[in-house]
Amino acid sequence: MKKKKGSLKKLTAMPAAASAFALAASAAHGQAFLNDYLFSANFPASWNGTSTTVNSDKPGPYPIVGSGFQSGTATYTTSTVPPGATAGTGSMALSGVGGIKVTPTDALNNAAVYAGGGFAFNIDFMWNGGFSSSFGGVQKLIDYAGTESLQLVAKNATSATLEMVFANDAGVESTAVSYTIAPNTWYNTSMIFYGTSLSGGDVSGTADLYVNGSLQSYGAATKGTYGDGLNRPIGIGEFGYGHTTSIIGLDGDIYSASIQVVPEPSTLALGAMGGLGLLGMRWRFRRGKAGA
């Protein structure tokens, strides 16, 4: 069962709106996902356009801590940031042919995902209305090996569909959750996949899509084994393929992005409500088994 798609009107310049988004952009992820980071990027702390190295600013205790590098064409800017953004911060500006590659490859393999209880893709981004007929209009936001991907589909300059797709064992994609977005509008987005069963190497469970702190879409999802055998990196703002190839990328800006192992659902709910009691705690997704 999926929640009905929604759309979000463009944020106004009112102080209240600016404060609300700034809170979501800077604090929601930290409160809602108190778990291990594979990789986390904020600008300019992680990258300021002067090199191709993109540092993870929240390494965390996860066994695989990814390292990133800027590939293709990307520009650092302080002029395009969310309303209420912290002074001195900026974004990575992209034009469809650049982004971040995160290695090592195979970091979100099914065995690791099931052992951790799932994974989360988090990103603060703005789509600028650019679109192309190539690749069906897809623009990658966070992409694992060209298979599991938080992406948008833009076929005109007035609206696009934000969606999370999962690939089966043959690489055929299906859309688990989706949401309609507008151009030139900042969105604070998290896709959380809870892997509850393992069968034949496939991890099945549910996917939740949160936009600006609210659950907008949810549905059943299965992560097949196709991506695990491709030896590809995770792409942020572009297709997760190869070391030098930069395609299927975002037309717009990224303010921050991260990939995480997820906590149990109750953690997310309390975090969204500002549960200060969560600070310092670590949670794991429970599968309902005795002793889990």
C-alpha positions as CSV (number, residue, x, y, z in Angstrom):
1,M,0.0,0.0,0.0
2,K,1.3,3.4,-0.9
3,K,0.4,6.8,0.4
4,K,-1.0,9.1,-2.2
5,K,1.6,11.3,-3.9
6,G,1.9,14.9,-2.8
7,S,3.4,18.1,-4.0
8,L,5.1,20.8,-2.1
9,K,4.7,24.5,-2.9
10,K,7.8,26.5,-3.3
11,L,9.1,27.9,0.0
12,T,8.6,31.6,0.5
13,A,11.2,34.0,1.8
14,M,9.3,34.4,5.1
15,P,11.6,34.1,8.2
16,A,9.4,31.3,9.6
17,A,9.8,29.2,6.4
18,A,13.5,29.8,6.3
19,S,13.9,28.8,9.9
20,A,11.9,25.6,9.4
21,F,13.9,24.5,6.4
22,A,17.2,25.4,8.1
23,L,16.2,23.2,11.0
24,A,15.3,20.3,8.7
25,A,18.5,20.7,6.6
26,S,20.9,20.9,9.5
27,A,19.4,18.9,12.3
28,A,16.7,16.4,11.1
29,H,19.2,13.9,9.8
30,G,21.4,14.0,12.9
31,Q,18.4,13.5,15.2
32,A,16.5,10.9,13.1
33,F,19.4,8.7,12.1
34,L,21.6,8.2,15.1
35,N,23.5,5.3,13.4
36,D,26.5,4.5,11.3
37,Y,27.5,6.6,8.3
38,L,28.9,5.0,5.2
39,F,29.6,8.5,3.9
40,S,28.4,12.1,4.6
41,A,29.2,15.3,2.7
42,N,28.5,18.9,3.6
43,F,30.0,21.9,1.9
44,P,32.6,23.4,2.3
45,A,33.6,21.1,5.1
46,S,33.8,18.1,2.8
47,W,34.6,19.9,-0.5
48,N,35.1,23.5,-1.6
49,G,35.9,23.2,-5.2
50,T,39.7,23.4,-4.8
51,S,40.5,19.7,-5.2
52,T,38.8,16.4,-6.3
53,T,38.8,14.9,-2.8
54,V,35.4,14.9,-1.0
55,N,35.9,14.1,2.7
56,S,33.3,12.3,4.8
57,D,32.5,14.7,7.7
58,K,30.8,12.0,9.8
59,P,33.0,8.9,9.5
60,G,31.2,7.0,12.3
61,P,32.0,3.5,13.5
62,Y,30.6,1.6,10.5
63,P,33.0,-1.2,9.3
64,I,33.2,0.3,5.8
65,V,33.8,4.1,5.8
66,G,33.6,5.4,2.3
67,S,35.9,7.9,0.7
68,G,34.7,10.3,-2.0
69,F,36.0,12.2,-4.9
70,Q,34.5,14.8,-7.2
71,S,34.1,13.4,-10.7
72,G,33.0,15.1,-13.9
73,T,32.1,18.8,-13.8
74,A,31.1,20.4,-10.5
75,T,31.3,23.9,-9.0
76,Y,31.3,25.1,-5.4
77,T,28.9,28.0,-4.8
78,T,27.7,30.0,-1.8
79,S,25.0,31.8,-3.8
80,T,22.6,28.9,-4.2
81,V,21.8,27.5,-0.7
82,P,18.6,26.7,1.1
83,P,16.6,29.4,2.9
84,G,18.1,30.0,6.3
85,A,21.4,28.1,5.5
86,T,24.2,28.6,7.9
87,A,26.5,31.5,7.0
88,G,29.6,30.4,5.2
89,T,28.1,27.2,3.8
90,G,27.6,26.4,0.2
91,S,26.5,23.8,-2.3
92,M,27.8,21.6,-5.1
93,A,26.4,22.9,-8.4
94,L,25.9,20.3,-11.1
95,S,24.8,20.3,-14.7
96,G,24.1,16.6,-15.3
97,V,27.7,15.6,-15.9
98,G,29.3,15.5,-12.5
99,G,29.0,14.6,-8.9
100,I,30.6,12.5,-6.2
101,K,31.8,8.9,-6.4
102,V,32.0,7.0,-3.1
103,T,34.2,3.9,-2.8
104,P,34.9,1.2,-1.9
105,T,32.6,-0.6,-4.4
106,D,30.0,-3.0,-3.3
107,A,29.6,-1.1,0.0
108,L,25.8,-1.7,0.0
109,N,25.9,-5.4,-0.8
110,N,22.9,-7.4,0.3
111,A,24.6,-9.3,3.1
112,A,25.7,-6.0,4.7
113,V,22.3,-4.4,4.2
114,Y,20.4,-7.3,5.8
115,A,22.9,-7.5,8.7
116,G,22.5,-3.8,9.4
117,G,18.7,-3.8,9.0
118,G,18.6,-1.7,5.9
119,F,20.0,1.6,4.6
120,A,19.1,5.3,4.2
121,F,19.8,7.8,1.5
122,N,19.6,11.4,2.7
123,I,20.0,14.5,0.5
124,D,19.2,18.2,0.6
125,F,18.9,19.3,-3.1
126,M,17.4,21.7,-5.5
127,W,16.5,20.8,-9.1
128,N,16.8,23.8,-11.4
129,G,14.3,22.8,-14.0
130,G,16.8,21.3,-16.5
131,F,15.7,18.2,-18.3
132,S,16.7,15.9,-21.2
133,S,15.1,13.1,-23.2
134,S,18.3,11.0,-22.6
135,F,17.9,8.0,-20.2
136,G,14.2,8.6,-19.9
137,G,14.7,11.9,-18.2
138,V,16.3,10.3,-15.1
139,Q,18.6,12.4,-13.0
140,K,20.4,10.5,-10.2
141,L,20.5,11.9,-6.6
142,I,22.1,8.9,-4.8
143,D,22.7,5.7,-6.8
144,Y,24.2,2.4,-5.8
145,A,26.0,0.7,-8.7
146,G,23.3,1.9,-11.2
147,T,20.7,-0.3,-9.4
148,E,19.1,1.0,-6.2
149,S,18.6,4.7,-6.8
150,L,17.0,7.8,-5.3
151,Q,16.4,9.8,-8.4
152,L,14.2,12.3,-10.2
153,V,12.5,12.0,-13.6
154,A,12.2,15.3,-15.4
155,K,10.5,15.4,-18.8
156,N,9.7,19.2,-18.7
157,A,10.8,22.3,-16.8
158,T,7.8,22.6,-14.6
159,S,7.7,19.5,-12.5
160,A,9.6,16.2,-11.9
161,T,9.0,13.0,-10.0
162,L,11.2,12.1,-7.1
163,E,11.4,8.3,-6.7
164,M,13.3,5.4,-5.3
165,V,13.8,2.4,-7.5
166,F,15.1,-1.1,-6.7
167,A,16.5,-3.6,-9.1
168,N,15.8,-7.3,-9.2
169,D,18.3,-10.1,-9.9
170,A,18.2,-9.3,-13.6
171,G,18.7,-5.6,-13.1
172,V,15.1,-4.7,-14.0
173,E,14.0,-1.7,-11.9
174,S,10.7,-1.1,-10.1
175,T,9.6,2.1,-8.3
176,A,8.8,1.7,-4.6
177,V,8.0,5.3,-3.6
178,S,7.5,8.6,-5.4
179,Y,6.7,12.2,-4.9
180,T,6.1,15.2,-7.2
181,I,8.6,18.1,-6.9
182,A,8.8,21.7,-8.3
183,P,11.9,23.4,-9.9
184,N,14.0,25.9,-8.1
185,T,12.8,24.6,-4.7
186,W,15.0,23.1,-2.0
187,Y,14.0,19.7,-0.6
188,N,15.2,17.9,2.5
189,T,14.8,14.2,1.5
190,S,15.4,10.8,3.2
191,M,14.6,7.4,1.7
192,I,14.8,4.6,4.3
193,F,14.8,1.0,3.4
194,Y,14.0,-1.5,6.2
195,G,15.2,-5.0,5.2
196,T,13.1,-7.5,7.0
197,S,13.7,-10.8,5.2
198,L,16.5,-12.5,3.2
199,S,15.7,-15.1,0.5
200,G,18.0,-16.4,-2.2
201,G,20.3,-13.4,-1.6
202,D,17.5,-10.9,-2.1
203,V,16.6,-8.5,0.8
204,S,12.9,-7.6,1.0
205,G,11.2,-5.1,3.2
206,T,9.6,-1.6,3.0
207,A,10.8,1.8,1.7
208,D,9.7,5.1,3.3
209,L,10.2,8.5,1.6
210,Y,10.4,11.5,3.8
211,V,10.3,15.0,2.3
212,N,11.0,18.1,4.6
213,G,10.4,15.9,7.6
214,S,7.1,14.3,6.6
215,L,6.4,10.8,5.4
216,Q,5.1,11.2,1.8
217,S,5.2,7.8,0.3
218,Y,5.8,4.2,1.4
219,G,5.7,0.7,-0.2
220,A,7.1,-2.8,-0.4
221,A,10.6,-3.1,-1.9
222,T,13.1,-5.9,-2.7
223,K,16.8,-5.3,-3.2
224,G,18.1,-7.9,-5.7
225,T,21.6,-9.2,-6.1
226,Y,22.3,-7.5,-9.5
227,G,24.2,-4.5,-8.1
228,D,26.5,-6.6,-5.9
229,G,28.3,-8.2,-8.8
230,L,28.9,-5.0,-10.8
231,N,31.9,-3.7,-8.8
232,R,30.7,-0.1,-9.0
233,P,30.8,2.8,-6.6
234,I,27.9,4.8,-5.1
235,G,27.2,8.0,-7.0
236,I,25.9,11.2,-5.4
237,G,24.4,13.6,-8.0
238,E,25.3,11.2,-10.8
239,F,25.2,7.5,-12.0
240,G,27.2,5.2,-9.8
241,Y,29.3,3.8,-12.6
242,G,33.1,3.6,-13.2
243,H,35.8,5.9,-12.0
244,T,35.7,8.6,-14.7
245,T,32.3,8.3,-16.4
246,S,29.9,11.1,-15.2
247,I,26.4,10.7,-16.7
248,I,22.7,10.7,-15.8
249,G,23.3,13.5,-13.3
250,L,21.4,16.2,-11.5
251,D,20.7,19.6,-13.0
252,G,20.8,21.6,-9.8
253,D,22.5,21.9,-6.5
254,I,23.3,19.6,-3.5
255,Y,23.6,21.1,-0.1
256,S,24.4,17.9,1.8
257,A,24.1,14.1,1.3
258,S,24.8,11.0,3.2
259,I,24.4,7.2,3.1
260,Q,23.6,5.4,6.4
261,V,22.8,2.1,8.1
262,V,19.3,2.7,9.5
263,P,17.9,2.6,13.0
264,E,14.6,1.0,14.0
265,P,11.5,2.9,12.8
266,S,10.6,4.2,16.3
267,T,13.9,6.1,16.3
268,L,12.9,8.0,13.1
269,A,9.5,8.9,14.5
270,L,10.9,10.2,17.8
271,G,13.7,12.1,15.9
272,A,11.1,13.8,13.7
273,M,9.3,15.0,16.8
274,G,12.5,16.4,18.2
275,G,13.1,13.6,20.8
276,L,16.0,14.9,22.7
277,G,16.2,11.7,24.7
278,L,17.6,10.1,21.6
279,L,20.9,12.0,21.7
280,G,23.8,9.7,22.4
281,M,21.8,6.5,21.8
282,R,22.4,3.9,19.1
283,W,19.6,1.8,17.7
284,R,19.3,-1.2,15.5
285,F,16.4,-2.4,13.5
286,R,14.6,-5.3,15.2
287,R,13.2,-8.1,13.1
288,G,10.9,-9.3,15.9
289,K,13.0,-12.3,16.7
290,A,13.7,-13.3,20.3
291,G,16.9,-11.9,21.5
292,A,17.3,-9.6,18.5
